[in-house]
Protein backbone atom coordinates (compact mmCIF):
# COMPACT_ATOMS: atom_id res chain seq x y z
CA UNK A 1 0.00 0.00 0.00
CA UNK A 2 2.76 2.43 0.82
CA UNK A 3 4.93 1.45 -2.08
CA UNK A 4 2.38 1.43 -4.90
CA UNK A 5 4.41 3.77 -7.07
CA UNK A 6 7.56 1.72 -6.42
CA UNK A 7 5.80 -1.47 -7.54
CA UNK A 8 4.51 0.38 -10.58
CA UNK A 9 8.08 1.33 -11.52
CA UNK A 10 9.25 -2.26 -10.98
CA UNK A 11 6.47 -3.52 -13.24
CA UNK A 12 7.43 -1.02 -15.92
CA UNK A 13 11.07 -2.19 -15.77
CA UNK A 14 9.98 -5.83 -16.07
CA UNK A 15 7.93 -5.02 -19.15
CA UNK A 16 10.80 -3.06 -20.68
CA UNK A 17 13.24 -5.92 -20.04
CA UNK A 18 11.20 -8.18 -22.33
CA UNK A 19 11.98 -6.08 -25.40
CA UNK A 20 15.57 -5.20 -24.50
CA UNK A 21 17.25 -8.19 -26.22
CA UNK A 22 15.60 -7.33 -29.54
CA UNK A 23 16.68 -3.70 -29.30
CA UNK A 24 20.26 -4.65 -28.46
CA UNK A 25 20.36 -7.14 -31.35
CA UNK A 26 19.12 -4.52 -33.82
CA UNK A 27 21.69 -2.03 -32.50
CA UNK A 28 24.48 -4.60 -32.89
CA UNK A 29 23.41 -5.30 -36.48
CA UNK A 30 23.33 -1.59 -37.32
CA UNK A 31 26.79 -1.05 -35.82
CA UNK A 32 28.34 -4.06 -37.58
CA UNK A 33 26.83 -3.24 -40.99
CA UNK A 34 27.94 0.38 -40.93
CA UNK A 35 31.37 -0.43 -39.49
CA UNK A 36 31.88 -2.89 -42.35
CA UNK A 37 30.76 -0.31 -44.90
CA UNK A 38 33.08 2.32 -43.45
CA UNK A 39 35.98 -0.15 -43.43
CA UNK A 40 35.37 -0.96 -47.11
CA UNK A 41 34.98 2.60 -48.44
CA UNK A 42 37.59 4.46 -46.39
CA UNK A 43 41.28 4.42 -47.34
CA UNK A 44 43.59 2.31 -45.15
CA UNK A 45 45.56 5.42 -44.21
CA UNK A 46 42.48 6.67 -42.34
CA UNK A 47 40.80 3.47 -41.07
CA UNK A 48 43.50 0.86 -40.54
CA UNK A 49 41.33 -1.97 -39.22
CA UNK A 50 37.78 -3.04 -38.47
CA UNK A 51 38.10 -2.07 -34.77
CA UNK A 52 38.89 1.50 -35.88
CA UNK A 53 35.75 1.45 -38.02
CA UNK A 54 33.80 0.06 -35.06
CA UNK A 55 35.12 2.88 -32.90
CA UNK A 56 33.96 5.49 -35.42
CA UNK A 57 30.57 3.81 -35.69
CA UNK A 58 30.00 3.52 -31.93
CA UNK A 59 31.06 7.10 -31.31
CA UNK A 60 28.77 8.28 -34.10
CA UNK A 61 25.75 6.22 -32.99
CA UNK A 62 26.20 7.41 -29.41
CA UNK A 63 26.32 11.02 -30.68
CA UNK A 64 29.56 11.56 -28.80
CA UNK A 65 31.66 12.64 -31.77
CA UNK A 66 35.18 12.88 -30.35
CA UNK A 67 36.57 13.90 -33.73
CA UNK A 68 39.67 11.72 -33.47
CA UNK A 69 38.54 9.57 -36.40
CA UNK A 70 36.58 11.19 -39.22
CA UNK A 71 35.81 10.04 -42.78
CA UNK A 72 38.17 11.46 -45.39
CA UNK A 73 36.60 10.18 -48.60
CA UNK A 74 33.35 11.53 -49.97
CA UNK A 75 31.84 8.04 -50.04
CA UNK A 76 32.83 7.60 -46.39
CA UNK A 77 31.08 10.86 -45.56
CA UNK A 78 27.93 9.59 -47.29
CA UNK A 79 28.05 6.35 -45.28
CA UNK A 80 28.56 8.23 -42.00
CA UNK A 81 25.71 10.59 -42.90
CA UNK A 82 23.45 7.60 -43.47
CA UNK A 83 24.63 6.18 -40.14
CA UNK A 84 23.71 9.42 -38.35
CA UNK A 85 20.22 9.38 -39.88
CA UNK A 86 19.65 5.69 -39.13
CA UNK A 87 20.89 6.00 -35.56
CA UNK A 88 18.70 9.07 -34.96
CA UNK A 89 15.69 7.13 -36.22
CA UNK A 90 16.67 4.14 -34.08
CA UNK A 91 17.02 6.13 -30.90
N, C-alpha and C positions, 0 to 999 in steps of 0.2 A: 504494500500500500504506500509506503513512504518512497519507495524507489521505482515508481511507475515509469518515470522518464528515463531512468537508467536502464530498465529492462527494455524499453522501447528502442533505445540506442543499441543495446546488445542484439536485439532482433534485426535491426537494420544492418548491422555489421554481418550477421549470419547470412542474411539474404544477399548482401554484396559479395560475400566470399564464394558464393556459388558461381558467379559469373567471372570471377577474377582469373581463373586459368585460361579461359577463352581470350580474354583481353590481353593477357601476357603472351599467349601464343601468337596472336595477330601482331602485336608489337615486335616480337622477335622475328617474324617473317618480314615485316616492313624493313626492319633494320638490316637484316641479312641481304635482302634483295637490293636495297639501295647501296649498301656497302660494296656489294659485288659490282654493281653498275659503275660506281665511282672508281673502283679499282681498275675496271676495264678501260674507262674513257680517259682517265687522268694519266699524264706522263709519269714514268717511274722516278723522275727527278723530284716530283712533288709528293706522290703517294708511293712509298717504297714497298709496302706490303699490305696484306688484307687487314691486319690489326690497325694500321694507320687509317685505312678507309673506315673501319668500324669506329675508331675514335671520332673521326669527322662526322660520321652519321649519328652517333649517340649524342655528341655535343650539339648537333643541329636539331635533332628531335627534341632534346631537352630544353631547347631555346636558351642554352647557356652562351654559346658563341664566343669561345675564348679568342679566336682569331689566330691561333698558332698554326693551324692547317686550314688553308682555303683553296678552293679550286682555281687552277690557273688557265685551263682550257675553256673555250666557250661551251663545248659540249658538257664539260664538268659543271659549269655554272648552270646549265639547263637542268641537269640531273639534280643538283642541289636545290634549285628552285622548285622542282617537282616534289622533292623530299620535304621542303618547308610547307608546301601546300597540303600534301598528304598528311603530314604530322599534325598540322593545325586542324584538319578535318577529323583526324583520329582522336585528338585530345578533346 
